[in-house]
Amino acid sequence: MKNYFFCYDQRLADFLRYEKNITYITKAYADKTLKKFYLFPVSDELQQAIDEYAMYLKELLSTR
């Protein structure tokens, strides 16, 4: 499953979808927990977007 990124964080999924225009493969619910997740194909673009989001969160939290 290294070719796929399971995203359970709605804010991150929204960032990837709407800010970075990264298309997900499917949206589903985990069998045991019923938590919604988005499944993204792994790519350099995806990793860069996740890194950018992490930096944004780090900066946001450091200003509090």
Steps between C-alpha positions, in 0.01 A plus 500: 500500500798731465352637178204647687454761771201454729399843627272502805553872569217699341694829507800343330277332242330833428839670465618234257178507300416870487828686550729263312247347258617147573243243398414216735422147385207440730329613817385228738441403861724269701323174581576487872497867596266644237739795465496663158824497303624611161736281301766686301760353266852562633700748293767765540228765464302343785806483726587864432144604582501299825835656597362847426192431712718374787710818486183710502375317811837534671504876435139534612565318826820692572315833486260402778 
